[in-house]
Amino acid sequence: MNNIKQNFSIKDLENLCGVKAHTIRIWEKRYDLLSPERTETNIRTYNLKSLQRLLNVTYLVNNGYKISRVSKLNREEIDEYVRRIVSDSSTRNQAINSFKIAMLNYDLKLFLETFDKLLEKKSFKHIFVDIFIPLLTEIGLLWQTNTISPSHEHFITNLIKQKLLLHIEKLYHIQPTKLDKAFVLFLPENEIHELGLLYAHYEILLKGYKSIYLGPSIALDDLSNMLNFHENIIFVSYFTIRPEKEKVPDYVKSFNQIVCAERISDFWMLGKQVMNRKNDSTNNTYYFDSVEDLSNALSH
């Protein structure tokens, strides 16, 4: 894992906090809110503590606190005000901001408090779809622009994965009610991003079907024997980085030749590499733009 990112540009702060660079400079000058260092070419750079402070301050300002008041608070007081807001409210934007703060501070307690408060009012399905998916999308963009470090992304995604696994395990104790078909979920070789597939697994179990989760990096040769445990198997996979978009047709062809050599089975695919390919669906291969689309198909 890469080292934790320690220095941020004012553009990084703008991306993370949603505050224009011009406003950040005003807050610096008028309220002495941050103390950036300067490069040899006089460019502002900010350390991790400055970023964390600005993220918390922005959170308070967005919740009605005046910047003139917030700027006079010390770090402990700011953290307490943030926690107080989290405990009083669980709206979508506030929850996403709380999770971002937890990520930047590696704050397990804040993550758990925010999640537990949401769970009092929302189902896990709604939390994942309405909050975790937009959060993960934003985190992905922040990581791609080098605004956050890989360690930040790993921290928050592993916490989300733990919650997902916990709720999947609860469904394991419920007997399937729909027995006309069963699902086998896998990721192709060299694909290790499993959050999306895990959530598809959760949705399938939630709908009352039997679902077998095989996990990441599965070779097609290892799938044929799965046809023995049910007469109507649907295979499901999630393509985040593998196979590449231009190699998807060849992969589907290989699936039909290897896995369906003796018996045709449906193959459902979703993920970044197969977005906007619904029209390419065939008799036994189907593309979905989202887990929500897949969930709707389960209801038909």
Buried (B, 14 or more C-beta within 10 A) or exposed (E): EEEEBEBBBBEBBBBBBEBEEEBBBBBBEEBEBBEBEEEEEEEBBBBBEBBBBBBBBBBBBBBEBEBEEBBEBEEEEBBEBBBEBBEEEBEBEBBBBBBBBBBBBBBEEBBEBBBEBBBEEBEBBEBBBBBBBBBBEBBBEBBEEEBBBEBBBEBBBEBBBEBBEEBBEEBEEEEBEEEEBBBBBBBBBEBEBBBBBBBBBBBBBBBBBBBBBBEBBBEBEEBBEBBEEBEEBBBBBBBBEBBEEEBBEEBBEBBBEBBBEEEEBBBBBBBEBBBEBEEBBEEBBBBBBBBEBBBEEBEE
